[in-house]
Amino acid sequence: MKELVHINNANDFARGFGAPVWHPMVCVVHFDELGKIHHSLNKMGVYAIFVQDNFPDGATYGMGGYDTSKGTLTAASPGQIIGKIDDGQRVQYHGWVLLFDAEFMRGTVFEERLTDYHFFSYNVNEALQTTDGEKQLMWQLMELIRRFIQHRDQTPLTDRIVQNYILLVCDYCMLFYQRQFETSSRQHSDLLSRFQHVLSNYYEQHKQYKYGLPSVKYCAAELCLSASYFGDVIRSATGDSPTRIIQRFLIDRAKSLLVGGLSVTQVADELGFNYPQHFTRYFKKYAGMLPSQYVATILKK
């Protein structure tokens, strides 16, 4: 029994479950048509977007787990591991998955937009909980793609149409995630509070002496989130990036330490800068003046 299945081509996934193959670099699978299937823990070499009513109990993606309580959209990109080890059980799943090779989208605007398609690097515990309307729309788009590649010969023109369909699916993913961010304001407020707590604890536990300045990646991990999802939630709630919030936190802390009588060298060390001159440049960039100038303005008051 294999523990890890390598999906090097979009159709490797289809073949693994006996689903039909219609295009050399694009695969659309309707789970309802497959009957009961075995579990599969997959090392992805392709992009995939799953929109399903149910997922395997205990399925994993990185350090996250699936919420199987309602319609869910998850996405994966090359290099990620997603699914569940085959334990011999067979289960009926409901929904669709779209898979496509990275090479198929080479030279298209997909490569430009990939920096905005953060959902490909979210953890599955950050999956999109779809509304019924969103789920149905995604299923319809995937069915449309499958019907198109099933009944059209592959040509440069038909490939361009399929590429545009894939871009449309990805753009809808972005739109639906924005809806989820906007309707979760209470959770976002709590996240901001916990973010500030993580930053305060970082210094209370003297981690700056080992790791230097606190990073977005560190804070996201402490909050059990991927850096991408964390950044999107913070930007949605505040209009600022986590990086900018960390910068303000550091400047505020630096000002308090300077007013408290610490020297520039001491403040730099206390915050986690490698050299005092690095701190001086940082302070001037984000506070608009040198540390010495700031102290002088305070003493004049």
Summary of the structure (lengths in Angstrom):
residues: 301
radius of gyration: 24.0
end to end distance: 74.6
largest distance: 78.9
contacts: 921
relative contact order: 0.10
helix: 55%
strand: 15%
